[in-house]
């Protein structure tokens, strides 16, 4: 019985995390983080996302809101990507997009345009 409950919980978490990872806002945030020269210098290459995503995502047509964190890993260190974004007329606008590197006081703030993420 315990095995069945644990298996169902794992499947539900996998579905929820997978849906979040397939979202446009997550893809855009990850594209900015993994292509940023300072993030790559701090973490080493390749920069990879952890499997855990903590936050919420609400989308209704051309509008929405997202707030999430997810771990990042590289051969030289670990970090946490934090994003707060709103979707306005179909475009995601990041109010906060930063990478907090373990052992570093100030986070790396990610600004500027990025190529649109592929769905």
FIKE-318842 format. One record per residue: residue number from 0; residue in one letter; y negated, z negated, x negated of N, C-alpha, C, O in turn. Coordinates in Angstrom, 1 decimal, always signed. Atoms other than C-alpha are relative to their C-alpha. Layout:
N
[NUM,'a',[Y,Z,X],[Y,Z,X],[Y,Z,X],[Y,Z,X]] ...
end
This chain:
119
[0,'x',[+1.2,+0.0,-0.8],[+0.0,+0.0,+0.0],[-1.3,+0.0,-0.9],[-2.2,+0.8,-0.6]] [1,'x',[+1.1,+0.0,+0.9],[-2.4,-0.9,-2.8],[-0.3,+1.3,-0.7],[-1.4,+1.8,-0.8]] [2,'x',[+0.0,-1.3,+0.6],[-1.6,+2.3,-4.5],[-0.7,+1.1,+0.9],[-1.5,+1.9,+0.4]] [3,'x',[+0.6,-0.9,-1.0],[-2.5,+4.3,-1.4],[-1.5,-0.2,+0.2],[-2.2,+0.7,+0.3]] [4,'x',[+1.4,+0.3,-0.2],[-5.8,+2.5,-0.9],[-0.8,+0.4,-1.2],[-1.8,+1.1,-1.1]] [5,'x',[+0.7,-0.4,+1.3],[-6.8,+3.1,-4.6],[+0.0,+1.5,-0.1],[-1.1,+2.0,-0.5]] [6,'x',[+0.0,-1.4,+0.0],[-5.8,+6.7,-4.3],[-1.0,+0.6,+0.9],[-1.7,+1.5,+0.6]] [7,'x',[+1.0,-0.5,-1.0],[-7.9,+7.2,-1.2],[-1.4,-0.3,-0.5],[-2.3,+0.6,-0.3]] [8,'x',[+1.4,+0.4,+0.5],[-10.9,+5.4,-2.8],[-0.4,+1.0,-1.1],[-1.5,+1.5,-1.2]] [9,'x',[+0.3,-0.9,+1.1],[-10.6,+7.6,-5.9],[-0.3,+1.4,+0.5],[-1.2,+2.0,+0.0]] [10,'x',[+0.2,-1.4,-0.6],[-10.4,+10.8,-3.8],[-1.4,+0.0,+0.6],[-2.1,+1.0,+0.5]] [11,'x',[+1.3,+0.1,-0.6],[-13.5,+9.7,-1.8],[-1.2,+0.0,-1.0],[-2.2,+0.7,-0.9]] [12,'x',[+1.0,+0.0,+1.1],[-15.5,+8.9,-5.0],[-0.1,+1.4,-0.7],[-1.2,+1.8,-0.9]] [13,'x',[-0.1,-1.3,+0.7],[-14.4,+12.2,-6.6],[-0.7,+1.0,+0.9],[-1.5,+1.9,+0.4]] [14,'x',[+0.7,-0.9,-0.9],[-15.6,+14.1,-3.5],[-1.5,-0.2,+0.0],[-2.3,+0.7,-0.1]] [15,'x',[+1.5,+0.3,+0.0],[-19.0,+12.3,-3.4],[-0.6,+0.4,-1.3],[-1.7,+1.0,-1.2]] [16,'x',[+0.5,-0.3,+1.3],[-19.6,+12.7,-7.1],[-0.1,+1.5,-0.2],[-1.0,+2.1,-0.7]] [17,'x',[-0.1,-1.4,+0.1],[-18.5,+16.3,-7.0],[-1.1,+0.7,+0.8],[-1.7,+1.7,+0.3]] [18,'x',[+1.1,-0.6,-0.9],[-20.9,+17.1,-4.1],[-1.3,-0.2,-0.7],[-2.2,+0.7,-0.7]] [19,'x',[+1.3,+0.3,+0.7],[-23.8,+15.5,-6.0],[-0.1,+0.9,-1.2],[-1.2,+1.5,-1.4]] [20,'x',[+0.1,-0.8,+1.2],[-22.9,+17.4,-9.2],[-0.2,+1.5,+0.4],[-0.7,+2.3,-0.5]] [21,'x',[+0.2,-1.4,-0.4],[-22.9,+20.7,-7.3],[-1.4,+0.3,+0.6],[-1.7,+1.4,+0.9]] [22,'x',[+1.3,-0.2,-0.6],[-26.4,+20.1,-5.9],[-1.0,+0.7,-1.0],[-0.8,+0.6,-2.2]] [23,'x',[+1.0,-0.7,+0.8],[-29.3,+22.2,-7.1],[-0.8,-1.0,-0.9],[-1.1,-0.7,-2.0]] [24,'x',[+0.8,+0.9,+0.7],[-31.4,+19.2,-8.1],[+0.7,-0.6,-1.2],[+0.1,-0.8,-2.3]] [25,'x',[-0.8,+0.6,+1.1],[-28.6,+17.7,-10.3],[+0.1,+1.1,-1.1],[-0.1,+0.8,-2.3]] [26,'x',[-0.1,-1.1,+1.0],[-28.1,+21.1,-12.0],[-1.3,+0.3,-0.7],[-1.3,+0.5,-1.9]] [27,'x',[+1.3,-0.2,+0.7],[-31.8,+21.5,-12.7],[-0.3,-1.2,-1.0],[-0.8,-0.9,-2.1]] [28,'x',[+0.3,+1.2,+0.9],[-32.1,+17.9,-14.1],[+0.9,+0.1,-1.2],[+0.4,-0.1,-2.3]] [29,'x',[-0.9,-0.1,+1.1],[-29.0,+18.5,-16.3],[-0.4,+1.1,-0.9],[-0.3,+1.0,-2.2]] [30,'x',[+0.4,-1.2,+0.8],[-30.3,+21.9,-17.5],[-1.2,-0.4,-0.9],[-1.2,-0.1,-2.1]] [31,'x',[+1.2,+0.4,+0.8],[-33.6,+20.3,-18.6],[+0.5,-1.0,-1.1],[+0.0,-0.9,-2.2]] [32,'x',[-0.4,+1.0,+1.0],[-31.9,+17.3,-20.3],[+0.8,+0.6,-1.1],[+0.6,+0.3,-2.3]] [33,'x',[-0.9,-0.5,+1.0],[-29.2,+19.3,-22.1],[-0.7,+1.0,-0.9],[-0.2,+1.3,-2.0]] [34,'x',[+0.7,-1.0,+0.8],[-31.7,+21.9,-23.3],[-1.2,-0.5,-0.8],[-1.8,+0.2,-1.6]] [35,'x',[+1.2,+0.6,+0.6],[-34.4,+19.5,-24.5],[+0.4,-0.3,-1.5],[+1.4,-0.9,-1.8]] [36,'x',[-0.3,+0.2,+1.4],[-34.6,+19.5,-28.3],[+0.0,-1.4,-0.5],[+0.9,-1.8,-1.3]] [37,'x',[+0.0,+1.4,+0.4],[-35.4,+15.8,-28.6],[+1.2,-0.7,+0.5],[+1.8,-1.6,-0.2]] [38,'x',[-1.2,+0.6,-0.5],[-32.5,+14.8,-26.4],[+1.2,+0.5,-0.9],[+2.0,-0.4,-1.2]] [39,'x',[-1.0,-0.5,+0.9],[-30.2,+17.0,-28.5],[+0.0,-0.6,-1.4],[+1.0,-0.9,-1.9]] [40,'x',[+0.1,+0.7,+1.3],[-31.5,+15.5,-31.7],[+0.4,-1.4,+0.0],[+1.1,-1.9,-0.9]] [41,'x',[-0.4,+1.5,-0.1],[-31.0,+11.9,-30.5],[+1.5,-0.1,+0.3],[+2.1,-1.0,-0.3]] [42,'x',[-1.4,+0.1,-0.4],[-27.5,+12.5,-28.9],[+0.9,+0.8,-0.8],[+2.1,+0.6,-0.8]] [43,'x',[-0.8,-1.0,+0.7],[-26.2,+15.3,-31.1],[+0.5,+1.0,+1.0],[+0.2,+0.9,+2.2]] [44,'x',[-0.4,-1.1,-0.9],[-24.6,+18.4,-29.7],[+1.5,+0.1,+0.0],[+2.1,+0.0,-1.1]] [45,'x',[+0.6,-0.3,-1.3],[-23.0,+19.1,-27.3],[-0.4,-1.3,+0.7],[+0.2,-2.4,+0.5]] [46,'x',[+0.3,+1.1,-0.9],[-24.7,+16.8,-24.8],[+0.8,+0.2,+1.3],[+0.8,+1.3,+1.9]] [47,'x',[-0.9,-0.1,-1.2],[-22.3,+16.1,-21.9],[-0.4,-1.1,+1.0],[-0.9,-2.2,+0.7]] [48,'x',[+0.2,+0.9,-1.1],[-22.7,+14.4,-18.5],[+1.2,-0.9,+0.1],[+2.3,-0.4,+0.0]] [49,'x',[-1.1,+0.8,-0.4],[-20.6,+11.4,-17.7],[+0.4,+0.3,+1.4],[-0.2,+1.1,+2.1]] [50,'x',[-0.5,-0.4,-1.3],[-18.6,+11.5,-14.5],[-0.7,-0.8,+1.1],[-0.6,-0.4,+2.3]] [51,'x',[+0.6,+0.9,-1.0],[-20.5,+8.7,-12.7],[-1.4,+0.5,+0.4],[-2.2,+0.8,-0.5]] [52,'x',[+1.4,-0.3,-0.5],[-23.6,+9.5,-10.6],[-0.4,-1.1,+1.0],[+0.4,-1.3,+1.9]] [53,'x',[+0.4,+1.1,-0.8],[-25.5,+6.7,-9.0],[-1.3,+0.4,+0.7],[-2.3,+0.7,+0.0]] [54,'x',[+1.3,-0.4,-0.6],[-28.2,+7.5,-6.4],[+0.3,+0.5,+1.4],[+1.3,+0.3,+2.1]] [55,'x',[-0.1,-0.6,-1.3],[-28.9,+9.3,-3.2],[-0.6,+1.3,+0.1],[-1.5,+1.6,-0.7]] [56,'x',[+0.4,-1.4,-0.1],[-29.5,+12.8,-2.1],[-0.1,+0.3,+1.5],[+0.9,+0.1,+2.2]] [57,'x',[+0.2,-0.3,-1.4],[-31.0,+13.9,+1.2],[-0.7,+1.4,+0.1],[-1.8,+1.5,-0.4]] [58,'x',[+0.6,-1.4,-0.1],[-31.6,+17.6,+2.0],[+0.1,+0.4,+1.5],[+1.1,+0.3,+2.1]] [59,'x',[+0.0,-0.6,-1.4],[-32.7,+19.1,+5.3],[-0.8,+1.3,-0.1],[-2.0,+1.4,-0.1]] [60,'x',[+0.6,-1.3,+0.2],[-33.3,+22.8,+4.9],[-0.9,+0.1,-1.2],[-0.4,-0.1,-2.3]] [61,'x',[+0.8,-0.1,+1.2],[-36.3,+23.4,+2.6],[-0.7,-1.3,-0.5],[-1.5,-1.2,-1.4]] [62,'x',[+0.6,+1.3,+0.5],[-37.2,+19.7,+2.2],[+1.2,-0.9,-0.4],[+2.3,-0.8,+0.1]] [63,'x',[-1.0,+1.0,+0.4],[-35.4,+16.8,+0.7],[-0.5,-1.0,-1.0],[-1.7,-0.9,-1.5]] [64,'x',[+0.3,+1.1,+1.0],[-35.4,+13.8,-1.7],[+1.3,-0.3,-0.8],[+2.4,-0.4,-0.2]] [65,'x',[-1.1,+0.4,+0.9],[-33.2,+12.8,-4.6],[-0.5,-1.0,-1.0],[-1.5,-0.9,-1.5]] [66,'x',[+0.3,+1.0,+1.1],[-33.1,+9.7,-6.8],[+1.4,-0.3,-0.5],[+2.3,-0.7,+0.2]] [67,'x',[-1.3,+0.2,+0.6],[-30.2,+9.4,-9.2],[-0.1,-0.3,-1.5],[-1.1,+0.0,-2.2]] [68,'x',[-0.2,+0.2,+1.4],[-29.0,+8.3,-12.6],[+1.4,+0.4,-0.3],[+2.3,+0.3,+0.5]] [69,'x',[-1.3,-0.4,+0.4],[-26.1,+9.6,-14.6],[+0.0,-0.2,-1.5],[-1.0,+0.1,-2.2]] [70,'x',[+0.0,+0.1,+1.4],[-24.9,+8.9,-18.1],[+0.1,+1.3,-0.7],[+0.6,+2.3,-0.2]] [71,'x',[-0.1,-1.2,+0.9],[-25.2,+11.4,-20.9],[+0.7,-0.5,-1.3],[+0.4,-1.6,-1.8]] [72,'x',[-0.7,+0.4,+1.2],[-23.0,+11.4,-24.0],[-0.1,+1.1,-1.0],[-0.2,+2.3,-0.7]] [73,'x',[+0.0,-0.9,+1.1],[-23.2,+13.1,-27.4],[+0.7,-0.6,-1.2],[+0.9,-1.8,-1.2]] [74,'x',[-0.7,+0.6,+1.2],[-21.5,+12.7,-30.8],[-0.9,-1.0,-0.7],[-0.3,-1.8,-1.5]] [75,'x',[+0.8,+0.9,+0.7],[-24.5,+10.7,-32.0],[-0.5,-1.2,+0.8],[-1.1,-2.1,+0.3]] [76,'x',[+0.5,+1.1,-0.9],[-25.2,+8.4,-29.0],[+0.2,+0.3,+1.4],[+0.7,+1.3,+1.9]] [77,'x',[-0.1,+0.0,-1.5],[-25.3,+7.7,-25.3],[-1.4,-0.3,+0.6],[-2.3,-0.8,-0.1]] [78,'x',[+1.3,+0.1,-0.7],[-28.2,+7.8,-22.8],[+0.3,+0.0,+1.5],[+1.4,+0.2,+2.0]] [79,'x',[+0.0,+0.0,-1.5],[-29.0,+7.6,-19.1],[-1.1,+1.0,+0.4],[-2.3,+0.8,+0.1]] [80,'x',[+1.0,-0.9,-0.6],[-30.7,+10.5,-17.2],[-0.4,-0.6,+1.3],[+0.4,-0.9,+2.1]] [81,'x',[+0.6,+0.5,-1.3],[-33.0,+9.3,-14.4],[-0.8,+1.1,+0.6],[-1.6,+1.7,-0.1]] [82,'x',[+0.7,-1.0,-0.7],[-34.4,+11.6,-11.8],[-0.5,-0.5,+1.4],[+0.3,-1.1,+2.1]] [83,'x',[+0.6,+0.2,-1.3],[-36.7,+11.2,-8.8],[-0.6,+1.3,+0.3],[-1.5,+1.8,-0.4]] [84,'x',[+0.5,-1.4,-0.3],[-37.4,+14.5,-7.1],[-0.2,+0.1,+1.5],[+0.5,-0.5,+2.3]] [85,'x',[+0.2,-0.4,-1.4],[-38.6,+15.9,-3.8],[+0.1,+1.5,+0.1],[-0.4,+2.2,-0.7]] [86,'x',[-0.1,-1.4,-0.2],[-37.8,+19.3,-2.4],[-1.1,+0.4,+1.0],[-1.2,-0.1,+2.2]] [87,'x',[+1.1,-0.4,-0.8],[-40.9,+21.0,-1.0],[+0.1,+1.6,+0.1],[+0.1,+2.3,-0.9]] [88,'x',[-0.1,-1.4,-0.2],[-40.6,+24.5,+0.6],[+1.1,+0.6,-0.8],[+0.9,+1.7,-1.4]] [89,'x',[-1.1,-0.6,+0.7],[-37.3,+25.0,-1.1],[+0.1,-0.2,-1.5],[+1.0,+0.2,-2.1]] [90,'x',[+0.1,+0.2,+1.4],[-38.4,+24.0,-4.6],[+0.1,-1.5,-0.3],[-0.5,-2.3,+0.4]] [91,'x',[-0.1,+1.4,+0.4],[-37.4,+20.7,-6.3],[-1.2,-0.3,-1.0],[-1.4,+0.5,-2.0]] [92,'x',[+1.1,+0.5,+0.9],[-40.4,+18.9,-7.9],[+0.4,-1.4,-0.5],[+0.7,-2.3,+0.3]] [93,'x',[-0.4,+1.3,+0.6],[-39.5,+16.1,-10.3],[-1.2,-0.9,-0.2],[-2.2,-0.5,-1.0]] [94,'x',[+1.1,+1.0,+0.2],[-41.8,+13.1,-10.1],[+0.4,-0.9,-1.3],[-0.5,-1.3,-2.0]] [95,'x',[-0.5,+0.7,+1.1],[-39.6,+11.3,-12.7],[+1.2,+0.8,-0.5],[+2.1,+1.1,+0.3]] [96,'x',[-1.2,-0.6,+0.6],[-37.2,+13.0,-15.1],[-0.1,-0.4,-1.5],[-0.9,+0.1,-2.3]] [97,'x',[+0.0,+0.6,+1.3],[-36.4,+11.1,-18.2],[+1.4,-0.4,-0.5],[+2.3,-0.6,+0.3]] [98,'x',[-1.3,+0.4,+0.6],[-33.6,+10.2,-20.6],[-0.3,-1.2,-0.9],[-1.1,-1.2,-1.8]] [99,'x',[+0.1,+1.3,+0.7],[-33.3,+6.6,-21.8],[+1.2,+0.0,-1.0],[+2.3,-0.2,-0.6]] [100,'x',[-1.0,+0.0,+1.0],[-31.4,+6.7,-25.1],[+0.3,-1.4,-0.5],[-0.7,-2.2,-0.7]] [101,'x',[-0.4,+1.3,+0.4],[-29.5,+3.6,-26.1],[-0.6,-0.3,-1.4],[-0.4,+0.5,-2.3]] [102,'x',[+0.5,+0.4,+1.3],[-31.3,+1.7,-28.9],[-1.4,+0.5,-0.2],[-2.0,+0.2,-1.2]] [103,'x',[+1.3,-0.6,+0.1],[-34.6,+3.6,-28.3],[-0.9,-0.7,+1.0],[-0.5,-0.8,+2.2]] [104,'x',[+0.9,+0.7,-0.9],[-37.6,+1.8,-26.7],[-0.5,+0.9,+1.1],[-0.4,+0.5,+2.3]] [105,'x',[+0.7,-0.9,-1.0],[-39.4,+4.7,-25.0],[+1.0,+1.0,+0.4],[+1.7,+1.6,-0.4]] [106,'x',[-0.9,-1.1,-0.5],[-37.5,+7.1,-22.8],[-0.6,+1.4,-0.4],[-1.8,+1.5,-0.7]] [107,'x',[+0.5,-1.4,+0.2],[-37.8,+10.9,-23.4],[-0.3,+0.6,+1.3],[+0.5,+0.7,+2.2]] [108,'x',[+0.4,-0.6,-1.3],[-39.8,+12.4,-20.6],[+0.1,+1.5,-0.1],[-0.3,+2.1,-1.0]] [109,'x',[-0.3,-1.4,+0.0],[-38.7,+15.8,-19.7],[-1.0,+0.7,+0.9],[-1.1,+0.4,+2.1]] [110,'x',[+1.0,-0.7,-0.8],[-41.5,+18.1,-18.5],[+0.1,+1.5,-0.3],[+0.8,+2.0,-1.2]] [111,'x',[+0.0,-1.4,+0.2],[-42.1,+21.8,-18.2],[+1.0,+0.8,+0.8],[+1.9,+0.2,+1.4]] [112,'x',[-0.9,-0.8,-0.8],[-40.4,+24.7,-16.5],[+1.4,+0.2,-0.6],[+1.6,+0.0,-1.8]] [113,'x',[-1.4,-0.3,+0.4],[-36.7,+25.4,-16.7],[+0.5,+1.2,+0.8],[+0.1,+1.4,+2.0]] [114,'x',[-0.6,-1.1,-0.7],[-34.7,+28.5,-15.7],[+0.7,-0.6,+1.3],[+1.3,-1.6,+1.2]] [115,'x',[-0.6,+0.5,-1.2],[-33.5,+28.1,-12.1],[+1.5,-0.2,-0.2],[+2.2,+0.7,-0.8]] [116,'x',[-1.4,+0.2,+0.1],[-30.0,+26.6,-11.9],[+0.8,+0.9,+0.9],[+0.4,+1.2,+2.0]] [117,'x',[-1.0,-0.8,-0.8],[-27.1,+28.7,-10.7],[+0.8,-0.9,+0.9],[+1.2,-2.0,+0.5]] [118,'x',[-0.8,+0.8,-1.0],[-25.3,+27.4,-7.6],[+1.4,+0.1,-0.3],[+2.2,-0.5,+0.4]] 
end
